[in-house]
Protein backbone atom coordinates (compact mmCIF):
# COMPACT_ATOMS: atom_id res chain seq x y z
CA UNK A 1 0.00 0.00 0.00
CA UNK A 2 1.57 3.21 -1.13
CA UNK A 3 1.04 6.13 1.22
CA UNK A 4 0.09 9.32 -0.58
CA UNK A 5 1.61 12.51 0.71
CA UNK A 6 2.85 15.91 -0.29
CA UNK A 7 6.04 17.64 0.73
CA UNK A 8 4.51 20.20 3.10
CA UNK A 9 3.73 20.71 6.80
CA UNK A 10 0.04 19.89 6.45
CA UNK A 11 0.83 16.51 4.96
CA UNK A 12 3.52 15.95 7.61
CA UNK A 13 1.07 16.70 10.42
CA UNK A 14 -1.55 14.38 8.89
CA UNK A 15 0.98 11.56 8.54
CA UNK A 16 2.12 12.06 12.15
CA UNK A 17 -1.52 11.90 13.28
CA UNK A 18 -2.16 8.71 11.30
CA UNK A 19 1.05 7.14 12.60
CA UNK A 20 0.34 7.95 16.24
CA UNK A 21 -3.21 6.57 15.88
CA UNK A 22 -1.87 3.26 14.54
CA UNK A 23 0.90 3.03 17.13
CA UNK A 24 -1.63 3.66 19.93
CA UNK A 25 -4.18 1.13 18.62
CA UNK A 26 -1.67 -1.64 17.83
CA UNK A 27 -1.42 -3.01 21.42
CA UNK A 28 -5.23 -3.10 21.67
CA UNK A 29 -5.52 -5.00 18.40
CA UNK A 30 -2.78 -7.41 19.51
CA UNK A 31 -4.55 -8.11 22.79
CA UNK A 32 -7.83 -8.64 20.90
CA UNK A 33 -6.05 -11.13 18.66
CA UNK A 34 -4.64 -13.09 21.60
CA UNK A 35 -8.05 -13.05 23.35
CA UNK A 36 -9.69 -14.37 20.19
CA UNK A 37 -7.00 -17.02 19.80
CA UNK A 38 -7.63 -18.21 23.38
CA UNK A 39 -11.42 -18.23 22.86
CA UNK A 40 -11.09 -20.20 19.61
CA UNK A 41 -9.04 -22.80 21.47
CA UNK A 42 -11.51 -22.90 24.37
CA UNK A 43 -14.52 -23.26 22.03
CA UNK A 44 -12.83 -26.01 20.04
CA UNK A 45 -11.96 -27.94 23.21
CA UNK A 46 -15.52 -27.58 24.57
CA UNK A 47 -17.02 -28.71 21.23
CA UNK A 48 -14.71 -31.74 21.14
CA UNK A 49 -15.55 -32.63 24.75
CA UNK A 50 -19.28 -32.45 23.96
CA UNK A 51 -18.82 -34.48 20.77
CA UNK A 52 -16.88 -37.12 22.72
CA UNK A 53 -19.56 -37.13 25.41
CA UNK A 54 -22.22 -37.64 22.73
CA UNK A 55 -20.32 -40.56 21.21
CA UNK A 56 -19.76 -42.15 24.64
CA UNK A 57 -23.46 -41.89 25.48
CA UNK A 58 -24.46 -43.34 22.11
CA UNK A 59 -22.01 -46.23 22.63
CA UNK A 60 -23.36 -46.84 26.13
CA UNK A 61 -26.85 -47.34 24.64
CA UNK A 62 -25.69 -49.74 21.92
CA UNK A 63 -26.51 -52.73 24.11
CA UNK A 64 -30.16 -51.73 23.92
CA UNK A 65 -30.04 -50.74 20.26
CA UNK A 66 -32.62 -53.37 19.30
CA UNK A 67 -35.17 -51.65 21.53
CA UNK A 68 -34.83 -48.43 19.53
CA UNK A 69 -36.44 -50.23 16.56
CA UNK A 70 -39.66 -50.28 18.61
CA UNK A 71 -39.44 -46.59 19.50
CA UNK A 72 -41.82 -44.26 17.71
CA UNK A 73 -39.60 -41.36 16.61
CA UNK A 74 -42.63 -39.16 16.02
CA UNK A 75 -43.11 -38.86 19.79
CA UNK A 76 -40.28 -36.33 20.15
CA UNK A 77 -39.54 -33.39 17.90
CA UNK A 78 -37.30 -30.35 18.19
CA UNK A 79 -39.55 -27.32 17.91
CA UNK A 80 -36.95 -24.59 18.30
CA UNK A 81 -33.41 -23.86 19.37
CA UNK A 82 -33.15 -20.60 21.30
CA UNK A 83 -29.86 -18.80 20.91
CA UNK A 84 -28.57 -15.57 22.34
CA UNK A 85 -25.68 -13.53 21.08
CA UNK A 86 -22.69 -12.91 23.34
CA UNK A 87 -19.86 -10.50 22.56
CA UNK A 88 -16.38 -11.92 22.95
CA UNK A 89 -13.60 -9.42 22.21
CA UNK A 90 -16.09 -7.37 20.20
CA UNK A 91 -17.32 -10.34 18.14
CA UNK A 92 -20.93 -11.53 18.29
CA UNK A 93 -21.02 -15.28 18.99
CA UNK A 94 -23.94 -17.67 19.43
CA UNK A 95 -24.79 -19.14 22.83
CA UNK A 96 -27.32 -21.91 23.35
CA UNK A 97 -30.07 -20.86 25.73
CA UNK A 98 -32.34 -23.88 25.42
CA UNK A 99 -33.73 -26.49 23.08
CA UNK A 100 -37.52 -26.60 22.91
CA UNK A 101 -38.97 -30.05 22.35
CA UNK A 102 -42.47 -31.13 21.40
CA UNK A 103 -43.49 -34.37 23.09
CA UNK A 104 -46.47 -36.09 21.54
CA UNK A 105 -48.72 -37.73 24.09
CA UNK A 106 -48.78 -41.51 24.15
CA UNK A 107 -50.46 -44.18 26.19
CA UNK A 108 -48.24 -45.81 28.81
CA UNK A 109 -50.44 -48.91 28.59
CA UNK A 110 -50.11 -49.38 24.84
CA UNK A 111 -46.37 -48.60 24.62
CA UNK A 112 -43.36 -50.32 26.16
CA UNK A 113 -42.57 -49.24 29.75
CA UNK A 114 -39.19 -47.74 28.77
CA UNK A 115 -40.59 -45.09 26.37
CA UNK A 116 -40.48 -42.24 28.97
CA UNK A 117 -36.82 -43.09 29.65
CA UNK A 118 -36.19 -43.30 25.91
CA UNK A 119 -37.57 -39.78 25.48
CA UNK A 120 -35.25 -38.51 28.25
CA UNK A 121 -32.28 -40.23 26.61
CA UNK A 122 -33.11 -38.73 23.21
CA UNK A 123 -33.55 -35.27 24.72
CA UNK A 124 -30.14 -35.55 26.37
CA UNK A 125 -28.45 -36.74 23.17
CA UNK A 126 -30.08 -34.03 21.05
CA UNK A 127 -29.17 -31.34 23.63
CA UNK A 128 -25.51 -32.42 23.64
CA UNK A 129 -25.38 -32.68 19.83
CA UNK A 130 -26.88 -29.22 19.30
CA UNK A 131 -24.65 -27.66 21.97
CA UNK A 132 -21.59 -29.24 20.32
CA UNK A 133 -22.61 -27.76 16.96
CA UNK A 134 -23.15 -24.33 18.52
CA UNK A 135 -19.61 -24.44 19.96
CA UNK A 136 -18.20 -25.45 16.55
CA UNK A 137 -20.10 -22.52 14.99
CA UNK A 138 -18.78 -20.20 17.71
CA UNK A 139 -15.26 -21.46 17.01
CA UNK A 140 -15.62 -20.76 13.27
CA UNK A 141 -16.95 -17.22 13.88
CA UNK A 142 -14.16 -16.43 16.34
CA UNK A 143 -11.48 -17.96 14.11
CA UNK A 144 -12.64 -15.83 11.17
CA UNK A 145 -12.49 -12.70 13.36
CA UNK A 146 -9.06 -13.76 14.65
CA UNK A 147 -7.74 -14.12 11.09
CA UNK A 148 -9.05 -10.65 10.19
CA UNK A 149 -7.48 -9.20 13.35
CA UNK A 150 -4.16 -10.93 12.58
CA UNK A 151 -4.25 -9.41 9.10
CA UNK A 152 -4.82 -5.97 10.62
CA UNK A 153 -1.93 -6.44 13.07
CA UNK A 154 0.36 -7.49 10.21
CA UNK A 155 -0.84 -4.59 8.05
CA UNK A 156 -0.08 -2.10 10.82
CA UNK A 157 3.24 -3.66 11.92
CA UNK A 158 4.74 -4.59 8.58
CA UNK A 159 3.24 -2.13 6.11
CA UNK A 160 1.57 0.99 7.44
CA UNK A 161 3.72 1.99 10.43
CA UNK A 162 7.00 1.53 8.51
CA UNK A 163 5.41 3.26 5.50
CA UNK A 164 4.32 6.28 7.53
CA UNK A 165 7.74 6.47 9.21
CA UNK A 166 9.44 6.43 5.82
CA UNK A 167 7.09 9.07 4.38
CA UNK A 168 7.61 11.33 7.43
CA UNK A 169 11.37 10.91 7.13
CA UNK A 170 11.27 11.87 3.41
CA UNK A 171 9.11 14.94 4.04
CA UNK A 172 11.38 16.10 6.88
CA UNK A 173 14.47 15.66 4.71
CA UNK A 174 12.83 17.54 1.85
CA UNK A 175 11.76 20.37 4.15
CA UNK A 176 15.25 20.53 5.72
CA UNK A 177 16.85 20.61 2.28
CA UNK A 178 14.46 23.37 1.21
CA UNK A 179 15.22 25.30 4.38
CA UNK A 180 18.97 24.89 3.85
CA UNK A 181 18.67 26.01 0.23
CA UNK A 182 16.60 29.00 1.29
CA UNK A 183 19.18 29.96 3.93
CA UNK A 184 22.03 29.48 1.47
CA UNK A 185 20.34 31.62 -1.15
CA UNK A 186 19.63 34.31 1.48
CA UNK A 187 23.32 34.27 2.45
CA UNK A 188 24.34 34.61 -1.19
CA UNK A 189 21.94 37.51 -1.71
CA UNK A 190 23.12 39.17 1.53
CA UNK A 191 26.78 38.68 0.59
CA UNK A 192 26.16 40.22 -2.87
CA UNK A 193 24.31 43.14 -1.34
CA UNK A 194 27.12 43.78 1.15
CA UNK A 195 29.87 43.42 -1.48
CA UNK A 196 31.20 46.75 -2.77
CA UNK A 197 29.94 47.69 -6.19
CA UNK A 198 32.57 47.21 -8.85
Order of alpha helices (4+ residues) and beta strands (2+ residues): alpha-beta-beta-alpha-alpha
